[in-house]
Amino acid sequence: MRKLFLLLMIVTLLAGLVPVTALAAADKPVLYNAIITMNYPKSTTSVYAQMDRLSKILDTYRAGKRLQVTAVYPNWIEIKLGDKLGYVLRNRVDQVTPVDPVNTPPYGVEVYTYYAEITQETPVLFQPEPDAEILNVLTAGAKVALLGVENGYAKLVHKREYGYIDTRLLKEITPVAPSVELGDADTPISVFCSFYSDNPDRIKNLELACQRLMRVMEPGEVLLFNETVGPFTKGNGYYPAPVLTDGVTKLGYGGGSCQISSTLYNTVLQLPGITIVERHPHGASGAAYLPHGVDASSGALNFRMRNSYDFPIRIEASCHDLCLYMAIYRADV
């Protein structure tokens, strides 16, 4: 009996020395297949031990290498690496397809389940801890879309990382309709928010574009973004502000409009009854104010979507405190 006890102790101690990722890798299901992007054919892509470019490099892959993706985060994907898990930056990945398209959301889509209106000065934190780094500070009047609540902190995406808000600072956290059938005029069926830089003229453009975007879309109706909120000219009320085109920033009238189309894109991506008719990314690097791969250009290019539901939908949009918020409601109940 003593020998058996000692043997069990040794096994337990050895198990404690095995990295958690190695133990978990075999059990994690593959959600997507992908390849290392062909956009950088002469360079290699690092696979990191953690979601940190300063962490240990487990391997390096060349363009075209096939990947098995087990999780997606705002700036990283998690992949199987033998009996371990590794992490690759999302901008190094391409041709991502779900293993089970019926039960797996489209790549990059995270479903927001709550929203809140800010009623006092509220910091957005890098970690769900009271002394964590502050990513942003919101004031009364801002609205935020929330992924959920973890250990007393509301979770959201802040650009290309997760952010956290102490729920004690939120007067009310309101649920999004769990299905489109349960949505109504006061309960959104989808919400999303993104964050932007403190540029006065860009903010004016965002405010104007928000006003022009809000509308009711009937079943079968197609929204052409440029025709709806544009043209992006001085005569149409827009100001010159930074514009991102093919990864290059320059000054142009209506700068910031792409954040409106990109935020709308992320809002409707959560709704299978909305059909994306036309969408173009901002080059290989994407737009830095969103997770890689879920942006939608406007201006020189167009974003178009169709309401394929059998009921009308209403689009609402607002910007406040460097936070752009959108919500979609049923307009028939």
C-alpha positions as CSV (number, residue, x, y, z in Angstrom):
1,M,0.0,0.0,0.0
2,R,2.9,2.4,0.9
3,K,4.5,1.7,-2.5
4,L,1.2,2.4,-4.3
5,F,0.8,5.6,-2.4
6,L,4.3,6.7,-3.3
7,L,3.7,5.8,-7.0
8,L,0.5,7.9,-7.1
9,M,2.4,10.8,-5.5
10,I,5.1,10.6,-8.2
11,V,2.6,10.5,-11.0
12,T,0.8,13.5,-9.5
13,L,4.0,15.5,-9.2
14,L,5.0,14.7,-12.8
15,A,1.6,15.6,-14.1
16,G,2.0,19.0,-12.4
17,L,5.2,19.5,-14.4
18,V,3.4,19.1,-17.8
19,P,2.3,22.5,-19.3
20,V,-1.5,23.0,-19.1
21,T,-1.5,23.7,-22.9
22,A,0.0,20.3,-23.5
23,L,-2.6,18.6,-21.4
24,A,-5.4,20.5,-23.1
25,A,-4.3,20.4,-26.7
26,A,-5.5,16.9,-27.4
27,D,-9.0,17.7,-26.0
28,K,-9.6,21.0,-27.8
29,P,-11.7,20.6,-30.9
30,V,-10.6,22.1,-34.2
31,L,-13.0,24.9,-35.2
32,Y,-11.4,26.2,-38.4
33,N,-8.8,25.2,-41.0
34,A,-6.5,27.9,-42.3
35,I,-3.1,28.6,-43.9
36,I,-0.3,31.0,-43.2
37,T,-1.0,33.9,-45.5
38,M,0.6,34.2,-48.9
39,N,0.9,38.0,-48.5
40,Y,4.4,37.6,-47.2
41,P,5.8,34.8,-49.3
42,K,9.5,35.4,-48.4
43,S,9.1,35.6,-44.7
44,T,8.3,33.1,-42.0
45,T,5.6,33.3,-39.3
46,S,6.3,32.6,-35.7
47,V,4.2,30.3,-33.5
48,Y,4.4,31.6,-29.9
49,A,3.9,29.8,-26.6
50,Q,1.6,32.6,-25.4
51,M,-0.3,35.5,-26.9
52,D,2.8,37.7,-26.5
53,R,5.4,38.4,-29.1
54,L,8.0,38.3,-26.4
55,S,7.1,34.8,-25.3
56,K,9.0,31.7,-26.4
57,I,8.8,30.8,-30.2
58,L,7.7,27.2,-30.5
59,D,8.1,27.0,-34.3
60,T,8.2,29.0,-37.5
61,Y,6.1,28.4,-40.6
62,R,6.4,29.4,-44.2
63,A,3.6,30.8,-46.4
64,G,0.9,28.2,-47.2
65,K,1.4,26.1,-44.1
66,R,-1.9,24.5,-43.1
67,L,-3.2,25.2,-39.6
68,Q,-5.8,23.7,-37.3
69,V,-7.4,26.5,-35.3
70,T,-8.9,25.8,-31.9
71,A,-9.7,29.3,-30.7
72,V,-9.9,32.9,-32.1
73,Y,-9.0,36.0,-30.1
74,P,-9.0,39.7,-31.1
75,N,-5.3,39.7,-32.3
76,W,-4.4,36.0,-32.2
77,I,-5.5,32.5,-33.2
78,E,-4.8,29.4,-31.2
79,I,-3.6,26.4,-33.1
80,K,-2.7,22.8,-32.5
81,L,1.0,22.2,-32.5
82,G,1.5,18.5,-32.0
83,D,0.5,17.8,-28.4
84,K,0.7,21.5,-27.5
85,L,-1.1,24.7,-28.3
86,G,0.6,27.6,-30.0
87,Y,-0.5,31.2,-31.0
88,V,-0.2,33.0,-34.3
89,L,-1.0,36.6,-35.1
90,R,-4.2,37.0,-37.0
91,N,-2.7,39.1,-39.7
92,R,-0.5,36.1,-40.7
93,V,-3.4,33.8,-41.4
94,D,-5.6,33.4,-44.4
95,Q,-8.2,31.2,-46.0
96,V,-9.9,30.4,-42.7
97,T,-12.9,28.0,-43.1
98,P,-15.0,26.4,-40.4
99,V,-14.9,22.7,-39.9
100,D,-18.6,22.7,-39.1
101,P,-20.2,25.6,-40.9
102,V,-23.6,25.0,-39.4
103,N,-22.6,25.2,-35.8
104,T,-19.5,27.4,-36.0
105,P,-19.8,31.2,-36.3
106,P,-18.0,32.8,-39.3
107,Y,-14.3,33.5,-38.6
108,G,-13.8,36.6,-36.4
109,V,-17.4,36.8,-35.2
110,E,-18.0,37.2,-31.5
111,V,-21.6,37.4,-30.3
112,Y,-22.3,40.3,-28.0
113,T,-24.9,39.4,-25.3
114,Y,-25.3,42.6,-23.3
115,Y,-25.0,46.4,-23.7
116,A,-24.8,49.2,-21.2
117,E,-25.1,53.0,-21.1
118,I,-22.3,54.7,-19.2
119,T,-23.6,57.0,-16.4
120,Q,-20.3,58.0,-14.7
121,E,-16.6,58.2,-15.4
122,T,-15.7,54.6,-16.3
123,P,-12.3,53.2,-17.2
124,V,-11.8,50.3,-19.6
125,L,-9.1,48.1,-18.2
126,F,-6.6,45.8,-19.8
127,Q,-7.3,43.0,-17.3
128,P,-10.2,42.2,-15.0
129,E,-8.4,43.6,-12.0
130,P,-8.8,47.0,-10.2
131,D,-5.2,48.1,-10.7
132,A,-4.9,47.0,-14.3
133,E,-3.7,49.3,-17.1
134,I,-6.4,51.8,-18.3
135,L,-7.1,51.5,-22.1
136,N,-9.8,54.2,-22.2
137,V,-12.0,56.3,-20.0
138,L,-15.7,56.7,-20.8
139,T,-18.1,59.3,-19.4
140,A,-21.8,59.6,-19.1
141,G,-23.7,59.1,-22.3
142,A,-21.4,56.6,-24.0
143,K,-22.8,53.2,-24.9
144,V,-20.9,49.9,-25.0
145,A,-21.5,46.5,-26.4
146,L,-20.5,43.7,-24.0
147,L,-19.5,40.1,-24.7
148,G,-20.5,39.0,-21.2
149,V,-19.5,39.2,-17.6
150,E,-16.6,37.5,-15.9
151,N,-15.9,37.7,-12.1
152,G,-17.6,41.0,-11.7
153,Y,-16.2,42.6,-14.9
154,A,-18.0,43.2,-18.1
155,K,-15.9,42.1,-21.1
156,L,-15.7,43.8,-24.5
157,V,-13.2,44.1,-27.4
158,H,-11.1,47.3,-27.4
159,K,-9.4,47.5,-30.8
160,R,-7.2,44.3,-30.9
161,E,-7.5,43.2,-27.3
162,Y,-10.1,42.5,-24.7
163,G,-11.1,45.2,-22.3
164,Y,-12.9,45.0,-19.0
165,I,-15.3,47.3,-17.1
166,D,-16.0,47.0,-13.4
167,T,-19.7,46.2,-13.3
168,R,-20.1,48.2,-10.0
169,L,-19.7,51.3,-12.2
170,L,-22.5,50.3,-14.5
171,K,-26.0,51.3,-13.4
172,E,-27.6,48.7,-15.6
173,I,-26.5,45.9,-17.9
174,T,-29.2,45.1,-20.5
175,P,-29.4,41.8,-22.4
176,V,-29.5,41.6,-26.2
177,A,-32.3,39.4,-27.5
178,P,-31.0,35.7,-27.4
179,S,-32.7,35.1,-30.8
180,V,-34.2,37.3,-33.5
181,E,-37.6,36.0,-32.6
182,L,-37.4,37.6,-29.2
183,G,-36.2,41.0,-30.4
184,D,-38.5,44.0,-30.5
185,A,-38.5,47.8,-30.8
186,D,-36.7,48.1,-27.4
187,T,-34.6,44.9,-27.4
188,P,-31.8,44.8,-30.0
189,I,-31.0,41.6,-31.9
190,S,-27.4,42.6,-32.3
191,V,-24.9,45.2,-30.9
192,F,-21.3,46.2,-31.5
193,C,-18.9,49.0,-30.5
194,S,-15.5,50.1,-31.7
195,F,-13.1,52.8,-30.4
196,Y,-11.4,55.6,-32.3
197,S,-8.8,58.3,-31.9
198,D,-9.3,61.8,-30.6
199,N,-9.3,63.8,-33.8
200,P,-12.0,66.5,-33.8
201,D,-12.6,66.5,-37.6
202,R,-12.8,62.7,-37.7
203,I,-15.3,62.7,-34.8
204,K,-17.5,65.3,-36.7
205,N,-17.4,62.9,-39.7
206,L,-18.4,60.0,-37.5
207,E,-21.3,61.9,-36.0
208,L,-22.6,63.0,-39.4
209,A,-22.3,59.5,-40.9
210,C,-24.1,58.0,-37.9
211,Q,-27.0,60.4,-38.4
212,R,-27.3,59.5,-42.1
213,L,-27.0,55.7,-41.5
214,M,-29.9,55.3,-39.1
215,R,-32.9,53.9,-40.9
216,V,-35.4,51.1,-41.3
217,M,-34.6,48.5,-43.9
218,E,-37.5,46.5,-45.3
219,P,-37.2,42.8,-46.2
220,G,-35.1,42.3,-49.3
221,E,-33.9,45.9,-49.2
222,V,-30.2,46.5,-50.0
223,L,-28.2,49.2,-48.2
224,L,-25.4,50.8,-50.3
225,F,-23.2,52.4,-47.8
226,N,-21.5,55.1,-49.9
227,E,-24.8,56.2,-51.4
228,T,-26.4,56.2,-48.0
229,V,-23.9,58.3,-46.0
230,G,-21.9,59.9,-48.8
231,P,-20.7,61.4,-50.9
232,F,-17.7,62.2,-48.8
233,T,-17.2,65.8,-49.9
234,K,-16.9,69.2,-48.3
235,G,-20.2,70.2,-49.9
236,N,-21.9,67.3,-48.2
237,G,-20.7,68.4,-44.7
238,Y,-17.6,66.2,-44.3
239,Y,-14.2,67.4,-43.0
240,P,-10.7,66.3,-44.0
241,A,-9.4,63.6,-41.7
242,P,-7.0,60.6,-41.9
243,V,-8.2,58.0,-44.4
244,L,-6.8,54.4,-44.5
245,T,-6.4,53.1,-48.1
246,D,-4.5,49.8,-48.8
247,G,-2.7,50.2,-45.4
248,V,-1.6,53.7,-46.1
249,T,-3.0,56.7,-44.1
250,K,-3.6,60.0,-45.9
251,L,-5.8,63.1,-45.5
252,G,-9.2,63.0,-47.2
253,Y,-12.8,64.4,-46.8
254,G,-14.9,62.0,-44.8
255,G,-12.0,60.4,-43.0
256,G,-13.4,58.0,-40.5
257,S,-16.4,56.8,-42.6
258,C,-14.7,53.4,-42.9
259,Q,-15.1,52.9,-39.2
260,I,-18.8,53.4,-39.6
261,S,-19.0,50.8,-42.3
262,S,-16.7,48.4,-40.4
263,T,-18.7,48.7,-37.2
264,L,-21.9,48.1,-39.1
265,Y,-20.3,45.1,-40.7
266,N,-19.4,43.6,-37.3
267,T,-22.9,44.3,-36.1
268,V,-24.6,42.5,-39.0
269,L,-22.1,39.6,-39.0
270,Q,-23.8,38.4,-35.9
271,L,-27.1,38.0,-37.8
272,P,-27.3,35.2,-40.3
273,G,-30.4,36.8,-41.8
274,I,-28.3,39.7,-43.1
275,T,-26.5,39.0,-46.4
276,I,-23.2,40.7,-47.1
277,V,-23.4,41.6,-50.8
278,E,-20.1,43.5,-51.1
279,R,-17.2,44.0,-48.6
280,H,-13.5,44.9,-49.0
281,P,-10.8,44.9,-46.3
282,H,-8.3,47.7,-45.7
283,G,-5.4,45.8,-47.3
284,A,-3.5,43.0,-45.7
285,S,-3.0,44.7,-42.3
286,G,-6.6,45.6,-41.9
287,A,-7.9,48.5,-39.7
288,A,-6.1,48.7,-36.3
289,Y,-9.3,49.8,-34.5
290,L,-10.8,46.3,-35.0
291,P,-9.6,42.7,-34.7
292,H,-7.8,41.7,-37.9
293,G,-10.0,40.5,-40.7
294,V,-13.4,42.1,-39.8
295,D,-13.1,45.6,-41.3
296,A,-15.1,47.0,-44.3
297,S,-13.8,49.8,-46.5
298,S,-15.9,52.6,-47.8
299,G,-15.4,55.7,-50.0
300,A,-13.2,54.4,-52.8
301,L,-14.8,51.0,-52.3
302,N,-18.3,50.2,-51.2
303,F,-20.0,48.1,-48.5
304,R,-23.4,46.6,-49.4
305,M,-25.8,44.4,-47.3
306,R,-29.2,43.0,-47.8
307,N,-31.9,42.5,-45.2
308,S,-32.8,38.8,-46.0
309,Y,-35.1,38.5,-43.0
310,D,-38.9,38.4,-43.6
311,F,-39.2,41.4,-41.2
312,P,-37.9,45.0,-41.3
313,I,-34.9,46.0,-39.2
314,R,-33.9,49.3,-37.7
315,I,-30.3,50.5,-37.5
316,E,-29.2,52.8,-34.7
317,A,-25.8,54.4,-34.4
318,S,-24.1,56.9,-32.0
319,C,-20.6,58.0,-31.0
320,H,-19.4,59.4,-27.7
321,D,-16.2,59.4,-25.7
322,L,-14.2,57.9,-28.6
323,C,-16.6,54.9,-28.7
324,L,-18.8,54.2,-31.7
325,Y,-21.9,52.1,-30.9
326,M,-24.4,50.4,-33.2
327,A,-27.5,48.3,-32.6
328,I,-30.0,46.6,-34.8
329,Y,-33.6,46.1,-33.8
330,R,-36.7,44.4,-35.3
331,A,-39.0,47.1,-36.7
332,D,-42.1,45.1,-36.9
333,V,-43.0,44.6,-33.2
